[in-house]
Amino acid sequence: MSAHELVAAEALKIPWDQTPTYNTLMSVAAGVGLLLLVWLGRELYWRRSIVPEAWALAFGVLGLILTATGLHMTLTWPLASIAPFDNIIFGEPSLAFGVILLAASFVLWARRGEFADGDSPGQDSRLGYVKRLAAPLSVFAAGLGLGLFGIAAAGWTYTLFAAPVEEPISGLFADYPMLEASFISGLYVLVGIGAVLLPLAIYRTNRFLVMTIGICWALAGLAFTLFGALNYLTHIGLIINTS
């Protein structure tokens, strides 16, 4: 029996005053961050002009949210009393992604003059510059991707992510714990595939690899955004039903 099922079987009462939860905001921010990375990559790949200040602002806002919430969850384990594994599953990837977005925001702002215009003949392309800039960090991204595969495997193995019956909408599937476990684990697999392929795509600039990364991150980003938005309803309902 999973932790969620055990708590549900005991008529779920959660000490919310001791269990701060904010993976709603984390999910929305992570999902939008993935979508924006795909969007910016597309603009650079097709050599279109961008407004670097706008991208720096967007990445900075999302990076700050994910870094702050991810760092707090990673270091303090606020979900330890109900689902301690969630502190690892949500906290650590959010922290890592948040710091990466903050780094991207800094570079876009600091080198905004070079990013503002499209590529000019005889000049080094922005895409080439971004590739050389991101190459070392892509190794870390690939390592995180492997970690995401581990999270997905744990989700399937231990039937994690299943909502209790007290949670609106998601609780309707409480008798089918593998359904939500497969959904969330599948999203982690999608993000992990893109992350693991990133160093190879940077090294070879293979269009198939670039498209695969874009599709994986776009699908996962959209799903995380919508799921996080839905959780504002389901989590509020869960708090009301279990207080």
Secondary structure by P-SEA (a helix, b strand, c coil): ccaaaaaaaaccccccccccccaaaaaaaaaaaaaaaaaaaaaaaaccccaaaaaaaaaaaaaaaaaaaaaaaacccccccccaaaaaaccaaaaaaaaaaaaaaaaaaaaccccccccccccccaaaaaaaaaaaaaaaaaaaaaaaaaaaaaaaaaccccccccccccccccccaaaaaaaaaaaaaaaaaaaaaaaaaaacccaaaaaaaaaaaaaaaaaaaaaaaaaaaaaaaaaaacc
